[in-house]
Amino acid sequence: MIQYIDMNKIKNESILYVGPDSDKGGIGSVLKIYEKYMPESKFIGTYPKTSNTSKYFFFCQSIFKIIKTLANETEIKIIHIHSASKGSFFRKSIICLIGKMFHKKTILHIHGGSFKEFYNKGLNKYYINFIFRINDKTICLSEEWKLFFDNIMRKDKIKVLGNPVEDYKKYRINTENISHKIKMLFLGNISEEKGIFELINFLNENEYFKNNVISLVIGGIGNEKILGELINNNKNIQYAGWINAEERIKYLKECNLFILPSFTEGLPMSILEAMSAGKAIIGTKVGGIPSLVKENHNGWLLEVHKLEKLNEIFKEILKDEDILKKYGDNSYEDSKKYHSKNIIKKLETIYSEM
């Protein structure tokens, strides 16, 4: 007999989400969207919102909550665990082990852009392989990442699921701005790994930038001290600090080119948001970015640490007034498969298969 599954029951009663207790960062943004489309689902945070809280004490409290929840709410069938690399993975692996003790299905959803380096460091791979063996499903963010996971676990355990993004169609590009100035936007953690310090050093020596043809807005938190020293009151660079959802929409609307020169990445939410807002993209050939950014289609791809190509890109943009609109239109069309409702449907399919 075929058993038909009530997906509302699965979403609202049978799934426990585990991840950081914050909407900042990629995982937090993904969980925020899950919460919107599955408002009655259960969630337990394992990493505090603020640095004032001890992450170790907070995690111990979270473990107690998870054990209590699993013991008392027997309708939970699947624990969907969102993890990055390093300490995040080790913490989440404990939750995976607890889930198996309670005979629950577990999903490890890997977001970490540096997971390959983490896996290959020292003896890490032996423990990671053990966790993947007992885990039921692993979700990775792109086909590029699937190629990596195919080599370290059974292929039937791997699912590709892109990050969800809202439809920002009404914030698409204002073509009147293109021929006058290149208005770039960077959104991400203020750190060396995101390439923002290299980018500023490059721009400070760039003739277009010196001649006020290019401007850059930076949104995010991290090492603000180094950032401030590099900006040094440069009028063509604006640091906006951490920006919330409403502010993010404002800055996406005002820019006409998005840039993320990261050294490592999973599948950046910031690029997905920029695509959904109809922006041309400059990214690097790392992680899942090549799944999103296609040369001669919706943007340009750089080799890591090779920012010299930006000179050619700037010339191309200033020579062709229509290129940013054309690439922005393509970005928006490509973003549709990542729109939240489409990703949630794929996620529901994964749950039903389990």
ZINOR-V884364 format. One record per helix or strand of 3 or more residues. SS is the DSSP state (hx for helix, st for strand). FROM is the first residue (numbers start at 0). LEN is the number of residues. If there is no record, write none. Layout:
BEGIN
ss: {SS;SS}
from: {FROM;FROM}
len: {LEN;LEN}
END
This chain:
BEGIN
ss: {hx;st;hx;st;hx;st;hx;st;hx;hx;st;hx;hx;st;hx;hx;st;hx;hx;hx;st;hx;st;hx;st;hx;st;hx;st;hx;hx;hx}
from: {6;14;24;41;54;77;85;104;114;123;136;142;154;157;168;174;181;191;195;206;213;223;236;244;256;268;279;288;298;308;322;339}
len: {8;6;13;6;18;6;16;6;5;11;4;8;3;3;3;3;6;3;9;4;6;8;5;10;4;8;5;4;4;11;16;14}
END
